[in-house]
Amino acid sequence: MLDYTKKEAYERSALRVNPAKTCQPVGAMYAALGVHECMPHSHGSQGCCAFHRMYLTRHFKDPAMASSSSFTEGASVFGGGTNLKTAAKNIFDIYNPKIIAVHTTCLSETIGDDLNALIQGIDIPEGKYMVHTNTPSYKGSHITGFSNMVASFISYLSVSTGKRNGKAALLPGFVNPGDMRELKRIAGIMGINHTMLPDTSGVMDSPMTGTFEMYPKGGTTVEEIIHLGDSSYAFGFGKMASEAPLETLLKKCQVPYKLLGLPIGIGRTDEYIMSLQDYTGNAVPYSLEEERGQLVDILIDIHTYTYNKKVAIFGDPDTVLSLAEFVLEMGMIPKYLVTGTPGEAFEKEAKALFAKFGVKDCRAKASGDLYELHQWIKEEGVDLLIGGTHGKYIARAEDIPFVRAGFPIIDRYIHSYMPLVGYKGGMRLAELISNALMDRQDRDAAEEDFEMVM
Ligand code: SF4
């Protein structure tokens, strides 16, 4: 009989149980939805496309439009070239997008379809565009797919005329539309003329108008992506999601960049704002100083509830690292950090963070899964769990307060409208965390009272 409290019993090198990630095309589809009048296209069978759309729709509670090459047995044997050709004609004829953004699936990658050559052989109507990225799901995660798609938009479309346009490119990383709005709001307050790519605000959080819009008002336009090549500077958030597209923009159009952590919490938001200040030379307006002061005040107020509490955080690598830094700022201990996305950088950055704040006996794992996280928690418990919806089973089994943050959150509403980034996002997170801890304290106190009465 195996003893599941011992790590030898659950450590695996190949199998993942309940991985803290999903497949590459989900990220590619999300990135393509952030381009105005773009039809994300899944080059594979209908089941993949249906799954990716469902996954995004359940998180955002808004329809994720996408088309499929609809592979059947023939395409699986002979390749999907003909399917793609027919699909492109149908999509341009029926849905009239400005651009089709194709991503691959496991099946088309295994067949070895050469998308570059296939697209060159397609008759694309004048003034329309077709781009692609490779998203084999036996590698990376939805974050890799997101990053690949953003890099492909730049590599296909952005052009440098040799004259800088004074604008800053903002690459937000894999975040909610509410976060994108907040990043833009801060850039606006700092007086930065910018283009965000991708920008799902106004697409995945579009208002109810009573009329179905295949292409809602939001999203980066194709023209803006073309002019991205003339940007004076670029800021990207989150190494795993934004470094590759920033590098593509640098190599193709010589746009210098700064890579920042996702600005969750005080330190990382300060870094974002100070970087904007260095770029423009503009002073930080009082309105931002005031928000920062309010957040500091809130953290002091709730300190008695948060101090020394142990937290387990799982989800996307850039989000988990920034959440970990924020809980450290709150006096908490990020005992366990897990992401399903592979990559050594995650564990390295996590260790640097533990060292910076002087916390010991914390663990971080990339390519991890929720099964292993659960076993860690059984070995030594935590006071709080933070992550997407799938963590609720651990929270329920171990009776731990649970704060939903990150992706996917399929059993709650409104979250994608509310930022986690910036000082405002910090206030919201602080509210969620302190409420969860206080609810637990209230419940424990009520149980104690009940026992005394009995
Ligand atoms: S087959 Fe591959 S691309 Fe399709 S849903 Fe599964 S993991 Fe994703």
Residues whose N, C-alpha, C, O or C-beta is under 5 A from the ligand:
A	BS01	SF4	C23 C48 F51 T105 C106 S137
